[in-house]
Amino acid sequence: MKSFTNNDHKSENSPFDNYKSLISTEFELIQRVFEIRQNFSDSERLVEPILQRIRKIRSEKLLLEKNLNLI
C-alpha cells in the first residue's frame, strides 16, 4: 500500500493553488486599475501594462479551468 506524504498532497493541489493565486492577483490588479483611474486624469498610460497582465492572467486561468474541468 502506498503511503501519502504532505508532498504528494501538495503536488496534487498545485494547479488548483495556482488557480486560486491567479484569481487573487487578478482581483488585486483590477482594484489597482480602478484606483488609478479615479486618481489620475491621464491614467491609460499607467494602466495599460496592468491591463495586459490581467489579460494574461485570464488566459492562464482559462487553461487551468479547462485542465481542472472547472468549465
Secondary structure as UniProt FT lines:
FT   HELIX           6..39
FT   TURN            41..42
FT   HELIX           44..67
FT   TURN            68..69
//
